[in-house]
Amino acid sequence: MASLSDDTLRKILVQIQQTAVQSQKSLALTRQQISTKERERRILQLTIDEINHMEGDVNLYKGVGKMFMMEPRPAMEKDLKAQEKGLTDDISSLNKKSKYLEKQFNDAQSQLRDIFNSAPRQ
């Protein structure tokens, strides 16, 4: 570390610090997206459960803009299950992204700690 000039060392520190801050912001955003997607998935699961508990001759309606259209039960169930599968896939990819961002943030923090711990005491 002593062989690097102060200016070069400062640039490296700033870059590592920016990486840590950006990773932390992205991680917070990703966690918020995961929370939103899990909430949406839970609502879909409750809707599917309610439809399954209904008798077979009940009319089902789907909201389209400001109106509702009658939709056959099998089509409604198929659509809801497809939406649930899409949300599950989104959540799993966001979890992978979250783990990557956590690792990136922890690496940046450990690099900063290493630099400050190895710096000569004055």
N, C-alpha and C positions, 0 to 999 in steps of 0.2 A: 504494500500500500504506500510505502514511503517514496517509491519511485514515481508515483503519479503526481502530476502537478495539482495544486489546489483547485485550479479552474476545471480540470478534467474530473477530479474527484467530486466537485460540486455538481457538475453536469450528470454524473452517474447517480449521485444521490437524488437529484431532482427527478431523473427518469424513473428510478425505482419507486420513489414516493408517488409519482403520478400513476404508475402502474398499480400501486396499492390502493390509492384513492378510487381509481376507475374500476378496479375489481370489486371494491366494497360497494360502490354505487350500483354496479351491474348485479351484484349478488342481492342487494336489497330489492331491486326491481324484479329479479327472477323469483325471489321468494313471494313477492306480492302477486305475481302472475300465477304461481303455483296455488296460492291460497284462493284466488279467484276461480281458477279452473276446478279445484276440489269442491268449492261451493256449488258451482254449476253442475258438476257430476253428481253431487249429493241430491240436488233438486231433481235431476233426471231420474235418479234411482228411486226417489220417493214417488215420482209421477208413474214410473213403471210399476211399482208396487201397488199403487192405487188402482191402476188399470187392471192389473192381474186379479185384484180382489173383487172387481165388478162382474156382474153377470154378463153373459155373452150377447144379449140383445140390447144393450145400452148404446145409444148413439154417442159417438166421440167427435169432438170438434177441434180443429186446429186453428190457432190464431194466424191470420194473414193480414198484416197491416192493422186497419181499424175494424176488420170484420172477421167472422169465423166461418170456416168451411167444414162440412161434414166429411170425415175421412174414415174409411173402413178400419176396423180394429187391427187386422194383421199389418196393414200398411203403417198405421200409427206406431205399433210395437216395433216394427222393423226400423222405422225412422228414429225412434228414441234410442234403440239399442245401437244403431250406427253412430248417433251423436255421442252416446256414452263411450263407445270404443274410441272415437276420435279424441275425446277429452282425456281418456286414460292414456292414450299414446302421447298427447301433448304434455301431460303431467310427467310421464316417464322421461321424455326428452328434456323437459325443464329441470328435473331432478339431476340428470347427468350434467347439464350446463351449470347447475348450482354447485355440484361437487367440483367441477373444473375451476370455477371462479373461486371457491373456497381455497383450493390448492394454490391457485395463482396468488391470492391475497396472502396466504400463509408463507409462501416462498418469498414474496417481496418483503414481508415483515422480517423473516429470518435473515435475509440479505442485509437489510438495514441494521439489524441487531449485530450481525457479524462485522459489518463495517465499523460500527461505533465501538464494539468491544475490542476490535483489533487496532483501533486508532491509538496513537501514543498519548499518554496522559500528560497534560501540561499544567 
